[in-house]
Amino acid sequence: MHAIHFLHLPLTCRGAGLQAAAAHLHVQSPCRLRVSHYPRGVVFPSAGEVISRIPRPLGCFTSKHYRALLTPGYRDIMATEHAATSIGIYAPVGIPELLHAEDYARALAAAGDQMPAAVQDMAVAAAMARQKAILYARPVEVTVILAAAALRQQPSDPAAMRAQLRHLAELAASHPRVTIQLLPLTASLHAAGGSGAFSILHFSQEPAPKLVLADGPGGGTLLDNQQSVAAYEKALEELRTLALTPEESARWLLRMAGGQASTRVLPTSVRGWRRRG
């Protein structure tokens, strides 16, 4: 992978402006530089530079079959996600697309604004291709903090929701690189600082920048400011400590998938989940 590159400035360049640094590094566009204030003088690439250096994989990222469906920004985000070595996800109101069962993805597509059947099929195929690329084709570590509220967002087809719960239970119990932690309703708002869904993307090179994907229309927004990323990392770590353990979460997902627990009547606190578990 060639997503991340680092440049160490000599002492003579430290304290110089971006124009002088760019001249020293033979970079034509100094506005693309991100110069740190650390003693080693590490230069972090911007999100745009990270994206531009990622070799585009096959499948849903470049296929002409999906170009009419996926916006350029969404394709860029998917390609960046594909280049990451680990992904941390906070999902407060909906199950992340990376964890969708095919029947669930189809039910969501069918609930759209009278989307033609052919477009629905493409949307489902793109979601499944994305999963294959991230969860199975590469050794990517994926950790998901899944709020209980996300489990209450159900499609009109009850069978699709049951299939989704089974899929989550199987991932939590058996996928070697997927960790799911359930977050009670009372825990998420304070720890997340009121933020919506986000993902933190880590890359293999050291020292490496990390990118935050804040969900939104068209795929979301990539944030490359490392201080902002650190704030998101702190929030995700706090959410992780407030959530059920991966083992407890897997047991609850199995119970819900088997019909022994209802997603509509879930405990509101960790203590309640553990007392009823």
C-alpha contacts under 8 A as a table, 3 or more apart, distances in Angstrom:
res1	aa1	res2	aa2	distance
1	M	54	I	7.12
1	M	55	P	7.58
1	M	83	A	6.92
2	H	5	H	7.39
2	H	53	R	6.14
2	H	54	I	6.12
2	H	55	P	7.52
3	A	50	V	5.23
3	A	51	I	7.11
3	A	52	S	7.99
3	A	53	R	5.09
3	A	54	I	4.96
3	A	83	A	7.02
4	I	45	P	7.14
4	I	50	V	6.09
4	I	53	R	7.61
4	I	203	F	7.59
4	I	205	Q	6.82
4	I	208	A	7.17
4	I	209	P	7.94
5	H	44	F	7.76
5	H	45	P	7.11
6	F	42	V	6.53
6	F	43	V	5.82
6	F	44	F	6.41
6	F	45	P	7.55
7	L	41	G	7.96
7	L	42	V	6.10
7	L	43	V	5.55
8	H	40	R	6.75
8	H	41	G	5.50
8	H	42	V	5.35
8	H	43	V	6.77
9	L	12	T	7.92
9	L	13	C	6.08
9	L	14	R	6.90
9	L	40	R	7.76
9	L	41	G	5.56
9	L	42	V	7.24
9	L	43	V	7.99
10	P	13	C	5.65
10	P	14	R	6.99
10	P	41	G	7.85
11	L	14	R	5.31
13	C	16	A	5.46
13	C	20	A	7.51
13	C	21	A	6.26
13	C	24	H	7.83
14	R	41	G	7.20
16	A	20	A	6.02
16	A	21	A	6.50
17	G	20	A	5.46
17	G	21	A	6.30
18	L	21	A	4.93
18	L	22	A	5.84
18	L	30	P	5.71
18	L	31	C	7.46
18	L	33	L	7.31
18	L	35	V	7.90
19	Q	22	A	5.11
19	Q	23	A	6.25
19	Q	30	P	5.83
20	A	23	A	5.09
20	A	24	H	6.25
21	A	24	H	5.10
21	A	25	L	6.20
21	A	30	P	7.72
22	A	25	L	5.09
22	A	26	H	5.77
22	A	27	V	4.80
22	A	28	Q	6.78
22	A	29	S	7.23
22	A	30	P	5.23
22	A	33	L	7.78
23	A	26	H	4.93
23	A	27	V	6.24
23	A	28	Q	7.65
24	H	27	V	7.81
27	V	30	P	6.44
29	S	32	R	5.79
29	S	33	L	7.69
30	P	33	L	5.42
32	R	45	P	7.42
32	R	46	S	6.43
32	R	49	E	7.66
33	L	43	V	7.06
33	L	44	F	7.20
33	L	45	P	6.31
33	L	46	S	6.88
34	R	43	V	5.62
34	R	44	F	5.20
34	R	45	P	6.05
34	R	46	S	6.57
35	V	41	G	7.13
35	V	42	V	6.67
35	V	43	V	4.73
35	V	44	F	6.49
36	S	41	G	6.05
36	S	42	V	5.76
36	S	43	V	5.93
36	S	44	F	7.19
37	H	41	G	6.57
38	Y	41	G	5.57
38	Y	42	V	6.89
44	F	208	A	7.74
44	F	209	P	6.28
45	P	48	G	7.88
45	P	49	E	5.74
45	P	50	V	6.40
45	P	209	P	7.75
46	S	49	E	5.20
46	S	50	V	6.32
46	S	224	D	5.90
47	A	50	V	5.02
47	A	51	I	6.23
47	A	211	L	7.14
47	A	222	L	6.56
47	A	223	L	6.88
47	A	224	D	5.46
48	G	51	I	5.16
48	G	52	S	6.16
49	E	52	S	5.01
49	E	53	R	6.28
50	V	53	R	5.47
50	V	54	I	6.59
50	V	80	T	7.51
51	I	54	I	5.46
51	I	76	D	6.47
51	I	77	I	7.99
51	I	79	A	7.43
51	I	80	T	5.96
54	I	79	A	7.16
54	I	80	T	7.01
54	I	83	A	6.96
56	R	61	F	6.88
56	R	62	T	6.87
56	R	79	A	6.45
57	P	61	F	6.39
57	P	62	T	7.03
57	P	79	A	7.30
58	L	61	F	6.19
58	L	62	T	5.93
58	L	63	S	6.80
59	G	62	T	6.16
59	G	63	S	5.60
59	G	129	A	6.51
60	C	63	S	5.59
60	C	65	H	7.97
60	C	66	Y	6.20
60	C	126	A	5.38
60	C	129	A	5.87
60	C	130	R	6.56
61	F	66	Y	7.89
61	F	75	R	5.57
61	F	76	D	7.94
61	F	78	M	6.70
61	F	79	A	6.32
62	T	66	Y	7.55
62	T	67	R	7.33
62	T	75	R	7.70
63	S	66	Y	5.70
63	S	67	R	6.68
64	K	67	R	5.04
64	K	68	A	7.63
65	H	68	A	7.32
65	H	122	M	7.91
66	Y	69	L	5.23
66	Y	70	L	6.08
66	Y	122	M	6.81
66	Y	126	A	7.07
67	R	70	L	5.43
67	R	71	T	7.20
68	A	71	T	7.64
69	L	119	V	7.45
69	L	122	M	7.43
69	L	123	A	7.19
70	L	74	Y	6.09
70	L	75	R	6.36
71	T	74	Y	5.14
71	T	75	R	6.30
71	T	218	G	6.42
71	T	219	G	8.00
72	P	75	R	5.08
72	P	76	D	6.18
73	G	76	D	5.08
73	G	77	I	6.28
73	G	218	G	6.45
73	G	219	G	6.54
74	Y	77	I	5.10
74	Y	78	M	6.20
74	Y	218	G	5.85
74	Y	219	G	4.60
74	Y	220	G	7.51
75	R	78	M	5.07
75	R	79	A	6.15
76	D	79	A	5.14
76	D	80	T	6.17
77	I	80	T	5.07
77	I	81	E	6.06
77	I	213	L	7.98
77	I	219	G	6.97
77	I	220	G	7.99
77	I	222	L	7.65
78	M	81	E	5.01
78	M	82	H	6.12
78	M	130	R	7.47
79	A	82	H	4.95
79	A	83	A	6.46
80	T	83	A	5.18
80	T	84	A	6.60
81	E	84	A	5.32
81	E	87	I	7.83
81	E	134	I	7.62
81	E	201	L	6.80
82	H	133	A	6.76
82	H	134	I	5.82
83	A	203	F	7.30
84	A	87	I	6.91
84	A	140	V	7.08
84	A	201	L	5.80
84	A	202	H	5.48
84	A	203	F	4.90
84	A	204	S	7.41
85	T	139	P	7.16
85	T	140	V	4.90
85	T	141	E	6.51
85	T	201	L	7.64
85	T	202	H	5.83
85	T	203	F	5.18
85	T	204	S	5.94
86	S	140	V	5.17
86	S	141	E	4.44
86	S	142	V	5.79
86	S	201	L	6.16
86	S	202	H	5.21
86	S	203	F	6.98
87	I	140	V	7.35
87	I	141	E	6.20
87	I	142	V	4.85
87	I	143	T	6.36
87	I	199	S	6.57
87	I	200	I	5.61
87	I	201	L	4.83
87	I	202	H	6.29
88	G	142	V	5.93
88	G	143	T	4.83
88	G	144	V	6.01
88	G	199	S	5.43
88	G	200	I	5.05
88	G	201	L	6.76
88	G	236	L	7.79
89	I	142	V	7.63
89	I	143	T	6.12
89	I	144	V	4.67
89	I	145	I	6.13
89	I	197	A	7.55
89	I	198	F	5.92
89	I	199	S	4.32
89	I	200	I	6.51
90	Y	144	V	5.96
90	Y	145	I	4.88
90	Y	146	L	6.36
90	Y	147	A	7.94
90	Y	197	A	5.45
90	Y	198	F	5.49
90	Y	199	S	6.34
90	Y	236	L	6.93
91	A	94	G	6.01
91	A	95	I	6.43
91	A	96	P	6.47
91	A	144	V	7.20
91	A	145	I	6.14
91	A	146	L	5.04
91	A	147	A	6.10
91	A	150	A	7.01
91	A	196	G	7.72
91	A	197	A	5.00
91	A	198	F	7.09
92	P	146	L	6.39
92	P	147	A	4.85
92	P	148	A	7.70
92	P	149	A	6.51
92	P	150	A	5.95
92	P	188	S	7.22
92	P	196	G	6.66
92	P	197	A	5.96
93	V	147	A	6.81
93	V	149	A	5.46
93	V	150	A	4.20
93	V	151	L	7.93
93	V	153	Q	7.27
93	V	197	A	7.62
94	G	149	A	7.46
94	G	150	A	4.15
94	G	151	L	7.09
94	G	153	Q	6.41
95	I	99	L	6.80
95	I	100	H	7.04
95	I	146	L	7.22
95	I	150	A	5.63
95	I	151	L	7.05
96	P	99	L	5.56
96	P	100	H	6.75
97	E	100	H	5.11
97	E	105	A	7.88
97	E	127	A	6.70
98	L	127	A	7.33
98	L	130	R	7.08
98	L	131	Q	5.33
98	L	134	I	7.97
98	L	135	L	7.94
99	L	131	Q	7.47
99	L	167	H	7.81
99	L	168	L	6.91
100	H	104	Y	6.18
100	H	105	A	5.83
100	H	127	A	7.87
100	H	164	Q	6.60
100	H	167	H	7.71
101	A	104	Y	5.17
101	A	105	A	6.13
101	A	163	A	6.71
101	A	164	Q	5.17
101	A	167	H	5.93
102	E	105	A	5.07
102	E	106	R	6.13
102	E	124	V	6.92
102	E	128	M	7.03
103	D	106	R	5.05
103	D	107	A	6.18
103	D	160	A	5.33
103	D	163	A	6.84
103	D	164	Q	7.49
104	Y	107	A	5.04
104	Y	108	L	6.27
104	Y	155	P	7.52
104	Y	160	A	4.87
104	Y	161	M	6.32
104	Y	163	A	7.03
104	Y	164	Q	5.87
105	A	108	L	5.17
105	A	109	A	6.21
105	A	124	V	5.84
105	A	127	A	7.56
106	R	109	A	5.06
106	R	110	A	6.12
106	R	120	Q	7.07
106	R	121	D	7.56
106	R	124	V	5.87
107	A	110	A	5.09
107	A	111	A	6.30
107	A	155	P	6.22
107	A	156	S	7.51
107	A	157	D	6.87
107	A	160	A	6.71
108	L	111	A	5.11
108	L	112	G	6.83
108	L	155	P	6.39
109	A	112	G	5.47
109	A	115	M	7.43
109	A	120	Q	5.41
109	A	123	A	6.97
109	A	124	V	7.24
110	A	114	Q	7.50
110	A	115	M	6.89
110	A	117	A	7.93
110	A	120	Q	6.57
111	A	114	Q	7.54
111	A	155	P	7.68
112	G	115	M	5.79
115	M	119	V	6.40
115	M	120	Q	6.30
116	P	119	V	5.33
116	P	120	Q	6.28
117	A	120	Q	4.96
117	A	121	D	6.23
118	A	121	D	5.13
118	A	122	M	6.37
119	V	122	M	4.99
119	V	123	A	6.16
120	Q	123	A	5.09
120	Q	124	V	6.29
121	D	124	V	5.22
121	D	125	A	6.09
122	M	125	A	5.00
122	M	126	A	6.01
123	A	126	A	5.17
123	A	127	A	6.29
124	V	127	A	5.14
124	V	128	M	6.23
125	A	128	M	5.14
125	A	129	A	6.06
126	A	129	A	5.06
126	A	130	R	6.09
127	A	130	R	5.08
127	A	131	Q	6.34
128	M	131	Q	5.08
128	M	132	K	6.24
129	A	132	K	5.05
129	A	133	A	6.18
130	R	133	A	5.20
130	R	134	I	6.27
131	Q	134	I	5.26
131	Q	135	L	5.49
131	Q	136	Y	7.29
132	K	135	L	5.57
132	K	136	Y	5.10
132	K	137	A	5.98
133	A	136	Y	6.07
133	A	137	A	4.94
133	A	138	R	6.72
134	I	137	A	6.24
134	I	138	R	6.11
134	I	139	P	7.97
134	I	140	V	6.44
135	L	138	R	6.66
135	L	139	P	7.38
135	L	140	V	6.50
135	L	142	V	7.87
135	L	177	R	7.79
135	L	178	V	7.87
136	Y	139	P	7.18
139	P	177	R	7.34
140	V	177	R	6.73
141	E	177	R	4.85
141	E	178	V	6.22
142	V	177	R	6.13
142	V	178	V	4.88
142	V	179	T	6.28
143	T	178	V	5.89
143	T	179	T	4.66
143	T	180	I	6.00
143	T	181	Q	7.91
144	V	178	V	7.80
144	V	179	T	6.16
144	V	180	I	4.87
144	V	181	Q	6.25
145	I	180	I	6.11
145	I	181	Q	4.96
145	I	182	L	6.05
145	I	183	L	6.53
145	I	236	L	7.99
145	I	239	L	7.20
145	I	240	R	6.63
145	I	243	A	7.39
146	L	150	A	6.79
146	L	180	I	6.85
146	L	181	Q	5.98
146	L	182	L	4.94
146	L	183	L	5.80
147	A	150	A	5.51
147	A	151	L	7.38
147	A	182	L	5.73
147	A	183	L	4.41
147	A	184	P	6.20
147	A	185	L	6.68
147	A	188	S	6.96
148	A	151	L	5.38
148	A	152	R	6.95
148	A	182	L	6.44
148	A	183	L	5.75
148	A	184	P	5.49
148	A	185	L	5.77
148	A	263	T	7.90
148	A	266	L	7.45
149	A	152	R	5.21
149	A	153	Q	6.94
149	A	185	L	6.46
150	A	153	Q	5.49
151	L	154	Q	7.01
151	L	263	T	6.05
152	R	263	T	5.90
152	R	264	R	5.95
154	Q	157	D	8.00
154	Q	158	P	7.72
154	Q	161	M	6.31
155	P	158	P	6.98
155	P	160	A	7.18
155	P	161	M	6.72
157	D	160	A	5.41
157	D	161	M	6.86
158	P	161	M	5.15
158	P	162	R	6.36
159	A	162	R	5.08
159	A	163	A	6.20
160	A	163	A	5.04
160	A	164	Q	6.16
161	M	164	Q	4.90
161	M	165	L	6.22
162	R	165	L	5.13
162	R	166	R	6.25
162	R	257	A	5.98
163	A	166	R	5.12
163	A	167	H	6.13
163	A	257	A	7.71
164	Q	167	H	4.98
164	Q	168	L	6.20
165	L	168	L	5.08
165	L	169	A	6.09
165	L	253	L	6.49
165	L	254	L	7.73
165	L	256	M	6.72
165	L	257	A	4.87
166	R	169	A	5.03
166	R	170	E	6.12
166	R	253	L	7.55
166	R	254	L	7.04
166	R	257	A	4.92
166	R	258	G	7.83
167	H	170	E	5.15
167	H	171	L	6.20
168	L	171	L	5.14
168	L	172	A	6.05
168	L	253	L	6.79
169	A	172	A	5.14
169	A	173	A	6.01
169	A	250	A	5.88
169	A	251	R	7.89
169	A	253	L	4.96
169	A	254	L	5.23
169	A	257	A	6.99
170	E	173	A	5.16
170	E	174	S	5.77
170	E	175	H	7.28
171	L	174	S	5.51
171	L	175	H	4.91
171	L	178	V	6.53
171	L	179	T	7.94
172	A	175	H	6.34
172	A	178	V	6.51
172	A	179	T	5.97
172	A	180	I	5.73
172	A	246	P	7.43
172	A	249	S	7.71
172	A	250	A	5.29
173	A	250	A	5.80
175	H	178	V	5.53
179	T	246	P	6.34
180	I	246	P	5.82
180	I	249	S	6.77
180	I	250	A	7.44
181	Q	240	R	7.30
181	Q	243	A	5.96
181	Q	244	L	5.71
181	Q	245	T	6.00
181	Q	246	P	5.13
181	Q	249	S	5.45
181	Q	250	A	7.99
182	L	243	A	5.63
182	L	244	L	5.53
182	L	245	T	7.81
182	L	246	P	7.91
182	L	249	S	5.50
183	L	187	A	6.59
183	L	188	S	6.75
183	L	239	L	7.61
183	L	242	L	6.93
183	L	243	A	4.42
183	L	244	L	6.36
183	L	270	V	7.82
184	P	187	A	5.58
184	P	188	S	7.10
184	P	243	A	6.78
184	P	267	P	7.00
184	P	268	T	5.23
184	P	269	S	5.17
184	P	270	V	6.10
184	P	273	W	7.92
185	L	188	S	6.29
185	L	267	P	7.93
185	L	268	T	5.04
185	L	269	S	6.74
186	T	189	L	7.20
186	T	268	T	5.73
186	T	269	S	5.96
187	A	190	H	6.62
187	A	191	A	6.84
187	A	239	L	7.53
187	A	242	L	6.36
187	A	243	A	7.66
187	A	269	S	7.18
188	S	191	A	5.62
188	S	192	A	5.99
188	S	239	L	6.71
189	L	192	A	5.49
189	L	193	G	6.22
189	L	194	G	5.46
189	L	195	S	7.95
190	H	193	G	5.36
190	H	194	G	6.76
191	A	194	G	7.93
191	A	235	A	5.94
191	A	238	E	6.15
191	A	239	L	5.86
192	A	195	S	5.60
192	A	196	G	7.96
192	A	235	A	5.42
192	A	236	L	7.28
192	A	239	L	7.01
193	G	235	A	7.56
196	G	214	A	7.48
196	G	215	D	7.22
197	A	214	A	6.39
197	A	215	D	5.66
198	F	212	V	6.85
198	F	213	L	5.49
198	F	214	A	4.47
198	F	215	D	5.66
199	S	212	V	5.63
199	S	213	L	5.02
199	S	214	A	6.59
199	S	215	D	7.99
200	I	210	K	6.88
200	I	211	L	5.82
200	I	212	V	4.54
200	I	213	L	6.35
200	I	229	V	7.70
200	I	232	Y	7.69
200	I	233	E	7.36
201	L	210	K	5.67
201	L	211	L	5.15
201	L	212	V	6.17
201	L	213	L	7.63
202	H	208	A	7.71
202	H	209	P	7.38
202	H	210	K	5.07
202	H	211	L	6.93
203	F	208	A	6.35
203	F	209	P	7.34
203	F	210	K	6.83
204	S	208	A	7.09
205	Q	208	A	5.30
209	P	224	D	7.68
209	P	226	Q	6.98
210	K	224	D	7.02
210	K	226	Q	7.08
210	K	229	V	6.78
211	L	222	L	6.47
211	L	223	L	5.71
211	L	224	D	5.20
211	L	225	N	7.99
211	L	226	Q	7.92
211	L	229	V	6.60
212	V	221	T	7.98
212	V	222	L	5.57
212	V	223	L	5.03
212	V	224	D	6.82
212	V	229	V	6.07
212	V	232	Y	7.61
213	L	220	G	6.37
213	L	221	T	5.55
213	L	222	L	4.59
213	L	223	L	6.38
214	A	220	G	5.48
214	A	221	T	5.26
214	A	222	L	6.47
214	A	223	L	7.56
215	D	219	G	6.35
215	D	220	G	4.18
215	D	221	T	6.52
216	G	219	G	5.76
216	G	220	G	3.93
216	G	221	T	6.80
217	P	220	G	5.67
223	L	228	S	7.60
223	L	229	V	7.27
224	D	228	S	7.74
224	D	229	V	7.04
225	N	228	S	5.39
225	N	229	V	6.26
226	Q	229	V	4.83
226	Q	230	A	6.09
227	Q	230	A	5.06
227	Q	231	A	6.49
228	S	231	A	5.15
228	S	232	Y	6.50
229	V	232	Y	5.13
229	V	233	E	6.17
230	A	233	E	4.95
230	A	234	K	6.18
231	A	234	K	5.14
231	A	235	A	6.33
232	Y	235	A	5.06
232	Y	236	L	6.15
233	E	236	L	5.09
233	E	237	E	6.13
234	K	237	E	5.17
234	K	238	E	6.25
235	A	238	E	5.16
235	A	239	L	6.17
236	L	239	L	5.02
236	L	240	R	6.14
237	E	240	R	5.01
237	E	241	T	6.46
238	E	241	T	5.20
238	E	242	L	6.42
239	L	242	L	5.11
239	L	243	A	6.21
240	R	243	A	5.24
240	R	244	L	7.97
241	T	244	L	7.92
242	L	270	V	7.58
243	A	270	V	7.02
244	L	247	E	7.96
244	L	248	E	5.85
244	L	249	S	5.83
244	L	270	V	6.54
245	T	248	E	5.16
245	T	249	S	6.04
246	P	249	S	5.03
246	P	250	A	6.09
247	E	250	A	5.17
247	E	251	R	6.38
248	E	251	R	5.20
248	E	252	W	6.32
248	E	274	R	7.99
248	E	277	G	7.91
249	S	252	W	5.16
249	S	253	L	6.13
250	A	253	L	5.15
250	A	254	L	6.20
251	R	254	L	5.13
251	R	255	R	6.28
251	R	277	G	7.99
252	W	255	R	4.97
252	W	256	M	6.15
252	W	261	A	7.81
252	W	277	G	7.12
253	L	256	M	5.07
253	L	257	A	5.95
254	L	257	A	5.02
254	L	258	G	6.08
255	R	258	G	5.13
255	R	259	G	6.20
255	R	260	Q	5.00
255	R	261	A	5.64
256	M	259	G	5.06
256	M	260	Q	5.70
256	M	261	A	4.65
256	M	262	S	6.01
256	M	263	T	6.82
257	A	260	Q	7.69
258	G	261	A	7.77
259	G	262	S	6.72
261	A	265	V	7.84
261	A	266	L	7.79
262	S	265	V	5.50
262	S	266	L	6.68
263	T	266	L	5.79
266	L	273	W	7.68
267	P	270	V	7.64
267	P	272	G	5.19
267	P	273	W	5.40
268	T	272	G	6.58
268	T	273	W	7.54
269	S	272	G	5.13
269	S	273	W	6.35
270	V	273	W	5.07
270	V	274	R	6.15
271	R	274	R	5.19
271	R	275	R	6.00
272	G	275	R	5.07
272	G	276	R	6.16
273	W	276	R	5.34
273	W	277	G	5.78
274	R	277	G	4.82
